[in-house]
Amino acid sequence: MNGAAKGAIVGGVFLAMVGGTAYGVYTLVGDEGSGGGGDAGGRTGASSSPAANTSGPITDKEAAATAKAFLAAWAAGDDRTAAELTNNTQAAQAAVAGYKAKAMVSKAVITPGTPDGATVPFKVEAEITYQGTTKPLAYDSRLTVVRGAGGVSGVSAGKPLVDWQPSVIHPELQRDETLRAGTPASPPVKAVDRHGKELTAEQYPSLRPVLDSLRKTYGEKTGGTPGAELWIEPAAQDAPRRSLLTLVEGKPGQIETVLDADVQAAAEKAVAGHAEASVVAVQPSTGDILAVANHRRDGFNAAMQGRRAPGSTMKIVTAAMLLEKGLVAADRPADCPATASWEGKVFHNLNNFTLQGQPFSTSFARSCNTAFISLIDDVKDNGALPRVAKEAFGIGLDWKTGIPSQDGSVPVTSGPAAAAEYIGQGAIQMNPLNVASITATARTGVFRQPVLVKASLDGRTLATAPRSLAPGVSSQLVRMMKQAATGNGTAAGAMSSVGGSDKGAKTGSAEVDNAAAPDSWFTGFSGDVAAAATVEGGGHGGDTAGPIVAAVLNAS
């Protein structure tokens, strides 16, 4: 396997060449009449691995030989042999068997690449055949060889085995997901933006999970007819299927979204520069979602469904609560010591900075943690912050955006966890959609539930907050966010590229257990657009998430 590797279909059989020497000739997947080495049970007889060390790192020779045997068995359709060469025989056998029986793979050529230690890349060139229609499917994947742990029937301790992951079969497969071919339950949809421009996954790649969700929810309501496809069957029943290949074109129905293609394009470009990045833009005056973009290895729509601590972007809500209680005012002095303690927990400012005799607006603009936490004793109510978050900002009110989304959570806690919530840590869970909506509510004083599809399309009831922000609170929040986006505010650098004076922002950094760097958060507004972004492990909010938000605001 260390030499050049080639794969080809020769005379109706799978022939794999390594360094110019054939390592096996097997019955091709789905080719029942071809000769091969299989017995009555469909076995190739290729299950034996080379003599193995029982400990220590996997050697190059072991990785190459194990990968060779597994790929050959898979290409032959010998699910039992392939499974016995993995560390999860049950899952691997079901996946390899399903490759032929459920994904309708009629032919496959698997070409191993050059091993990189214990990892072996390979290329799959397959054909999918369903009801007389055949289409090609090609993709790259990889496998890793590990030592068997023992203690499992049929698995010897120390034996080199393929570390079974669904992504071995296809790189987009995640845990408990499978490939399926056939006629899907939901017809395809043609999604268009607020101006009638078509939105496709080819032009806007990170919209793929959004378009899949729109299809699942509205496909049968838009008058389309299904064709035939290869798709990824999700593990969760309420998750949408993800289409991989169209075998027979269906007739799509049209669905109008409130997205803006130009803002979406800017969002796609902005997140592409960072791993594990997500951004959402909303229109404060309406709640319309203008853009949703993610750049993630797992394809998850974290922009709308994520659940992570939002860091200091939460200080918008905490400031609103403190303002409503009269404990602070934007222009009134506020203490900002280097540290503050609550029930045995010491909280610090970045680099232990202090502010002397400065108004609360400066503490907000400079993201002074202690200015917020030191007031928890004066609040005297651990439920105050969760109530304001829900009653005025709509957090946790079961949003119905048109596709699956999470509406955030600010639970009632006690002790140091309650203090941590004041600065967006602890048990709080948010995503960029929630934080963008918080900024939109701060901007207008009124919560308007974000929507991707107008409620009039299907008659769903949108969430409404019990009340607006108290008089004067919105104007003070806007003033403080504007200060944060200018001068020596923590958001000034990122927002410097956003034109005009009607702009404001808030940075955030959220500590995550066992992470090398905190999550980067940033939210801002410009005119009638509010946006929020996060980059997992991105560090300071202004450095990574900030430029993403600025790029989106500049496109609006």
C-alpha positions in Angstrom: 0.0 0.0 0.0 2.9 2.3 0.3 3.4 2.3 -3.5 1.0 3.6 -6.1 -2.5 2.1 -5.7 -5.0 1.7 -8.5 -8.6 0.4 -8.7 -10.6 -0.6 -11.7 -13.5 -2.7 -13.0 -12.1 -5.5 -15.2 -14.4 -8.1 -16.8 -17.3 -7.4 -14.4 -15.2 -7.9 -11.3 -13.4 -5.6 -8.8 -9.7 -5.5 -9.4 -7.4 -3.6 -7.2 -3.8 -3.0 -8.0 -1.1 -2.1 -5.5 2.4 -1.4 -6.8 1.4 -3.3 -10.0 0.4 -6.5 -8.3 -3.3 -7.6 -7.9 -4.1 -8.2 -4.2 -7.6 -9.7 -4.9 -10.3 -10.4 -7.5 -13.8 -10.4 -6.0 -17.4 -10.4 -7.1 -18.5 -6.8 -7.9 -21.2 -5.3 -5.7 -24.5 -6.2 -7.3 -22.9 -8.3 -10.1 -24.3 -11.7 -9.2 -23.0 -13.5 -12.3 -19.3 -12.6 -11.9 -16.7 -15.0 -10.8 -15.0 -14.5 -7.5 -13.8 -16.0 -4.2 -17.1 -15.8 -2.3 -18.7 -18.8 -0.7 -22.3 -19.5 -0.2 -22.5 -16.9 2.5 -21.0 -14.2 0.3 -17.6 -14.3 2.0 -14.5 -13.4 0.1 -12.1 -15.2 2.4 -10.2 -12.0 2.9 -10.8 -11.5 6.6 -7.3 -12.5 7.8 -5.1 -9.7 8.9 -1.3 -9.9 9.1 0.3 -11.1 12.2 0.0 -8.2 14.6 1.9 -6.8 17.5 -0.3 -6.7 20.6 0.7 -3.3 21.8 2.3 -0.1 20.7 1.4 2.2 17.8 0.0 0.8 14.6 2.8 0.2 12.1 2.7 1.4 8.5 2.6 -2.3 7.4 -0.4 -3.1 9.6 -2.3 0.0 8.5 -1.7 -0.8 4.9 -2.6 -4.5 5.1 -5.7 -3.9 7.2 -7.0 -1.1 5.0 -6.3 -3.3 1.9 -8.3 -6.2 3.3 -11.2 -4.1 4.4 -11.6 -2.1 1.2 -11.4 -5.2 -0.9 -14.1 -6.9 1.2 -16.3 -3.8 1.0 -15.9 -3.5 -2.8 -16.8 -7.2 -3.1 -20.0 -6.6 -1.1 -18.8 -9.0 1.6 -20.3 -7.2 4.6 -19.4 -10.0 7.1 -15.7 -10.1 6.2 -15.5 -6.3 6.1 -17.2 -6.0 9.5 -14.8 -8.5 11.1 -11.9 -6.2 10.1 -13.4 -3.3 12.2 -13.8 -2.6 15.9 -17.6 -2.5 15.6 -18.7 -5.5 13.7 -22.5 -4.9 14.1 -22.5 -1.3 12.9 -20.0 -2.0 10.1 -21.8 -5.0 8.8 -25.1 -3.1 8.6 -23.5 -0.2 6.8 -21.7 -2.3 4.2 -24.7 -4.4 3.6 -26.9 -1.3 3.3 -24.5 0.2 0.8 -25.9 -2.4 -1.8 -29.3 -3.1 -0.4 -30.5 0.3 0.7 -28.3 2.8 -1.1 -28.7 0.8 -4.3 -25.0 0.8 -5.2 -24.7 -1.3 -8.3 -21.0 -0.9 -9.0 -18.1 0.4 -7.0 -14.4 1.1 -7.6 -12.5 1.9 -4.4 -9.0 3.3 -5.0 -6.7 3.4 -1.9 -4.4 6.4 -1.5 -1.1 6.7 0.2 -1.3 6.0 3.9 -0.5 8.7 6.4 0.6 6.7 9.4 -2.5 4.8 10.6 -4.8 6.7 8.4 -5.5 5.6 4.8 -7.4 7.8 2.3 -9.3 6.3 -0.5 -11.5 7.3 -3.5 -14.9 5.7 -4.2 -16.3 5.8 -7.7 -19.8 4.2 -7.5 -22.9 3.9 -9.6 -26.4 4.1 -8.1 -29.2 2.2 -9.9 -32.8 2.7 -9.0 -35.8 1.6 -11.1 -33.8 1.4 -14.3 -31.9 4.8 -13.8 -28.2 4.8 -13.1 -26.2 7.8 -12.0 -22.5 8.1 -11.0 -21.4 9.0 -7.4 -17.8 9.8 -6.6 -16.3 11.0 -3.3 -13.2 10.8 -1.1 -13.1 9.4 2.4 -10.6 7.9 4.8 -10.2 5.3 7.5 -8.0 4.9 10.5 -6.5 1.6 11.8 -6.4 1.1 15.6 -5.7 -1.8 17.9 -8.6 -3.9 19.0 -9.4 -3.4 22.7 -10.5 -7.0 23.3 -13.4 -8.1 25.5 -15.7 -8.1 22.5 -16.7 -11.4 20.8 -14.6 -11.9 17.7 -12.2 -9.1 18.4 -8.7 -10.0 19.6 -6.8 -7.6 21.9 -4.1 -5.9 19.9 -5.3 -6.9 16.5 -5.2 -4.1 13.9 -8.7 -3.1 13.0 -10.5 -0.3 11.1 -11.8 2.2 13.7 -15.4 2.1 12.6 -17.1 5.4 11.9 -20.1 6.0 9.6 -17.9 8.5 7.7 -15.9 5.6 6.3 -18.8 4.7 4.1 -19.4 8.3 3.1 -17.7 11.4 4.6 -21.0 13.2 5.4 -22.5 10.3 7.4 -22.6 11.0 11.1 -23.4 8.7 14.0 -26.4 6.4 13.4 -27.0 7.9 10.0 -27.4 5.7 6.8 -27.5 6.1 3.0 -30.8 5.5 1.3 -32.0 5.6 -2.3 -35.6 5.7 -3.5 -38.5 8.1 -3.7 -38.4 10.5 -0.8 -41.6 11.4 1.1 -41.2 15.2 0.5 -41.1 16.7 -3.0 -38.2 19.0 -3.8 -38.7 22.7 -3.3 -37.4 25.8 -5.0 -36.5 28.3 -2.4 -36.4 32.0 -3.3 -35.3 35.0 -1.3 -37.4 38.1 -0.4 -36.8 39.5 -3.9 -37.6 36.3 -5.8 -34.0 35.1 -6.4 -33.5 31.4 -6.3 -31.4 30.1 -3.4 -29.5 26.9 -4.2 -27.0 24.8 -2.1 -24.6 25.1 -5.0 -24.4 28.8 -4.8 -24.9 29.1 -1.1 -23.4 25.9 0.4 -24.1 26.6 4.0 -27.8 26.9 3.3 -27.9 23.1 2.6 -29.3 22.2 6.0 -31.8 25.1 5.8 -33.0 24.0 2.4 -33.3 20.4 3.6 -35.4 21.6 6.5 -37.6 23.7 4.2 -38.2 20.7 2.0 -39.1 18.5 5.0 -41.5 21.1 6.4 -43.1 22.6 3.3 -42.4 20.1 0.4 -45.9 18.6 0.5 -47.5 22.0 0.8 -46.0 23.7 -2.2 -47.5 21.5 -5.0 -44.3 19.7 -6.1 -44.0 16.0 -7.0 -41.1 13.8 -5.8 -38.5 12.1 -8.1 -35.9 9.6 -7.0 -32.7 10.4 -5.0 -29.9 9.2 -2.9 -30.0 10.8 0.6 -28.7 10.6 4.1 -31.3 9.2 6.5 -30.9 11.1 9.8 -30.7 9.5 13.2 -33.4 11.7 14.7 -36.9 11.4 13.4 -37.5 15.1 13.3 -34.3 15.9 11.4 -34.5 16.5 7.6 -33.1 14.1 5.1 -30.0 15.4 3.3 -30.1 14.8 -0.5 -26.8 13.7 -2.0 -27.7 12.8 -5.6 -30.7 13.2 -7.8 -31.5 10.1 -9.8 -34.8 11.2 -11.4 -35.8 14.9 -11.4 -39.0 15.7 -9.4 -41.1 18.8 -9.9 -40.2 21.3 -7.2 -42.8 23.6 -5.6 -41.7 27.1 -4.8 -41.3 28.5 -1.3 -40.7 32.2 -0.5 -38.3 32.9 2.3 -37.4 36.3 3.9 -33.7 35.8 3.3 -31.7 38.3 1.3 -29.5 36.7 -1.4 -26.9 39.6 -1.2 -26.6 39.4 2.6 -26.5 35.6 2.4 -23.7 35.7 -0.1 -21.7 38.1 2.2 -22.4 35.8 5.2 -21.2 32.7 3.3 -18.0 34.4 2.4 -17.4 35.8 5.9 -17.7 32.4 7.7 -15.6 30.6 5.1 -12.5 32.1 6.6 -12.9 30.4 10.0 -13.5 26.8 11.1 -16.6 26.2 13.2 -18.1 29.6 12.5 -21.8 30.7 12.3 -23.6 33.9 11.7 -27.2 35.2 11.5 -28.6 38.5 10.4 -32.1 39.7 11.2 -34.2 42.8 10.5 -35.1 44.5 13.8 -38.2 46.2 12.5 -39.8 42.9 11.3 -37.9 39.9 12.8 -37.1 38.7 9.3 -34.0 36.5 9.1 -31.9 38.0 6.3 -29.0 35.5 6.3 -28.0 32.2 8.0 -24.5 30.8 7.4 -22.3 28.1 8.9 -18.8 26.8 8.1 -18.5 23.6 10.1 -17.1 20.1 9.6 -20.3 18.5 10.8 -22.8 20.4 8.6 -24.8 21.3 11.6 -27.0 24.5 11.5 -25.4 25.9 14.7 -26.4 29.4 13.7 -30.0 28.5 14.5 -29.8 25.3 16.5 -26.6 25.7 18.6 -26.6 25.7 22.4 -23.5 27.4 23.8 -22.7 30.1 26.4 -22.7 33.5 24.6 -20.1 35.2 26.8 -20.3 39.0 27.3 -22.9 39.5 24.5 -25.3 38.5 27.3 -24.4 41.7 29.1 -27.0 43.4 26.8 -29.7 41.5 28.7 -28.0 41.9 32.1 -27.7 45.7 31.4 -31.4 45.9 30.6 -32.2 44.2 33.8 -30.0 46.5 35.9 -31.3 49.5 34.1 -34.9 48.5 34.7 -34.2 48.1 38.4 -32.6 51.5 38.6 -29.3 50.1 39.8 -27.4 51.6 36.9 -27.8 54.3 34.3 -25.7 54.8 31.2 -24.3 58.1 32.3 -24.0 57.3 36.1 -20.7 56.3 37.6 -20.2 52.5 38.2 -17.5 50.7 40.1 -15.2 48.5 38.0 -12.7 46.8 40.3 -10.1 44.3 39.0 -12.0 41.4 40.7 -15.4 40.7 42.2 -16.4 37.7 44.4 -19.7 35.9 44.9 -20.2 33.0 47.2 -16.5 32.0 47.1 -16.0 32.4 43.4 -13.6 35.2 42.2 -14.4 36.8 38.8 -11.7 38.8 37.0 -11.7 41.4 34.2 -9.4 40.8 31.2 -5.9 41.3 32.5 -7.4 42.5 35.8 -8.1 46.0 34.4 -9.9 48.6 36.5 -11.9 51.8 35.7 -12.1 54.6 38.2 -15.0 57.1 38.3 -16.3 56.1 34.8 -20.0 55.9 33.8 -21.7 52.5 33.4 -21.7 53.0 29.7 -17.9 52.8 29.7 -17.9 49.6 31.8 -20.3 48.2 29.1 -18.1 49.4 26.3 -15.0 48.0 27.8 -16.8 44.8 28.9 -16.0 45.1 32.6 -17.1 41.9 34.2 -17.0 43.1 37.7 -19.2 46.1 37.1 -22.0 43.6 36.4 -21.2 40.9 38.9 -20.7 43.3 41.9 -24.4 44.3 41.6 -25.8 40.8 42.1 -26.2 41.4 45.8 -28.2 44.5 45.1 -30.5 42.6 42.7 -31.4 40.1 45.5 -33.2 37.9 43.1 -31.6 35.1 41.1 -34.7 34.9 38.9 -34.5 38.5 37.8 -32.2 37.9 34.8 -34.0 34.9 33.5 -37.3 36.8 33.7 -36.1 39.8 31.7 -34.6 37.4 29.1 -37.9 35.7 28.7 -40.4 38.4 29.2 -38.7 41.3 27.3 -36.3 39.5 24.9 -38.4 36.4 24.1 -35.7 33.9 25.1 -37.2 30.5 25.7 -40.6 31.3 24.2 -40.8 28.4 21.7 -39.9 30.2 18.5 -41.5 28.9 15.3 -39.1 30.3 12.6 -40.3 28.0 9.8 -37.5 25.4 10.3 -36.0 23.7 13.4 -34.3 26.3 15.7 -33.4 26.7 19.4 -34.8 29.8 21.2 -32.2 30.0 23.9 -32.2 29.2 27.6 -31.4 31.3 30.7 -32.3 29.1 33.7 -32.7 30.2 37.3 -29.5 29.1 39.2 -27.9 29.9 42.5 -24.5 30.5 44.0 -21.5 31.3 41.7 -23.5 30.0 38.7 -26.0 32.8 39.1 -23.2 35.4 39.0 -21.6 33.7 35.9 -24.9 34.2 34.1 -24.5 37.9 34.4 -21.6 37.7 32.0 -23.0 35.0 29.7 -21.3 32.0 31.3 -22.6 29.2 33.4 -25.8 27.4 32.3 -26.9 29.9 29.7 -27.3 28.5 26.2 -27.6 30.6 23.0 -26.9 30.6 19.3 -26.2 33.5 16.9 -29.9 33.6 16.0 -30.8 34.3 19.7 -28.1 36.9 20.1 -29.0 38.7 16.9 -32.6 38.8 18.2 -31.4 40.2 21.5 -29.6 43.0 19.6 -32.7 43.6 17.5 -34.8 43.8 20.7 -32.3 46.2 22.3 -32.4 48.3 19.1 -36.2 48.7 19.0 -37.4 47.9 22.6 -39.8 45.2 21.3 -39.2 41.5 20.7 -40.2 40.3 17.3 -39.8 36.6 16.9 -37.3 35.9 14.1 -38.8 34.1 11.0 -37.3 32.5 7.9 -40.7 31.9 6.3 -43.6 34.2 6.9 -46.2 32.8 9.3 -48.9 33.4 6.7 -47.6 30.6 4.6 -48.7 27.9 7.0 -50.7 29.8 9.7 -48.3 29.0 12.6 -48.5 31.1 15.7 -45.4 33.2 16.4 -44.0 33.7 19.9 -44.8 37.1 21.5 -43.1 38.5 24.6 -45.3 39.5 27.5 -43.9 43.0 27.5 -41.6 45.5 25.9 -38.4 46.9 27.5 -39.2 49.6 30.1 -39.2 53.2 28.8 -35.8 54.6 28.3 -34.0 51.3 28.5 -33.7 50.7 24.7 -32.3 54.1 24.1 -29.6 53.6 26.8 -28.7 50.1 25.4 -28.3 51.6 22.0 -26.2 54.4 23.3 -23.9 51.9 25.1 -23.6 49.6 22.1 -22.6 52.6 20.0 -19.9 53.5 22.5 -18.6 50.0 22.4 -18.3 50.2 18.6 -16.2 53.4 18.7 -13.2 54.9 20.5 -11.7 52.5 23.0 -14.7 50.2 23.1 -13.9 46.5 22.7 -15.9 46.3 19.4 -14.3 49.4 17.8 -11.7 47.6 15.7 -14.1 45.2 14.1 -16.8 47.9 13.5 -14.4 50.5 12.0 -15.1 49.1 8.6 -18.9 49.6 8.9 -19.9 52.9 7.5 -22.1 55.6 9.0 -22.7 56.6 12.6 -25.8 54.6 13.3 -24.0 51.4 14.4 -23.3 49.6 17.7 -22.0 46.3 18.9 -21.0 44.1 21.8 -18.1 41.6 22.1 -18.0 38.3 23.9 -15.7 35.5 24.8 -17.1 32.4 26.4 -14.9 29.9 28.3 -15.6 26.3 27.5 -14.4 23.4 29.6 -11.2 21.7 28.3 -11.0 24.0 25.3 -7.7 25.6 24.4 -9.3 28.9 23.6 -12.6 30.5 24.5 -15.5 30.8 21.9 -15.5 34.1 20.1 -18.9 36.0 20.0 -19.8 39.3 18.5 -23.1 41.1 17.8 -23.8 44.4 16.2 -26.3 46.5 14.3 -26.2 49.0 11.5 -29.4 50.7 10.4 -32.2 48.2 10.3 -30.0 45.1 10.4 -28.7 43.2 13.5 -26.2 40.4 13.2 -24.4 38.0 15.6 -21.7 35.5 15.0 -19.7 32.9 16.9 -16.4 31.1 16.2 -15.9 28.1 18.4 -12.4 28.3 20.0 -11.9 31.6 18.2 -10.7 33.6 21.2 -11.6 37.3 21.7 -14.9 38.3 20.1 -13.5 41.3 18.3 -10.8 39.4 16.6 -12.6 36.6 14.8 -16.4 36.8 15.2 -16.3 40.6 14.9 -15.1 40.8 11.2 -17.8 38.3 10.3 -20.5 40.5 11.7 -19.0 43.6 10.1 -18.9 42.0 6.7 -22.6 41.0 7.0 -23.6 44.5 8.1 -21.7 46.1 5.2 -23.6 44.0 2.7 -27.0 45.1 4.0 
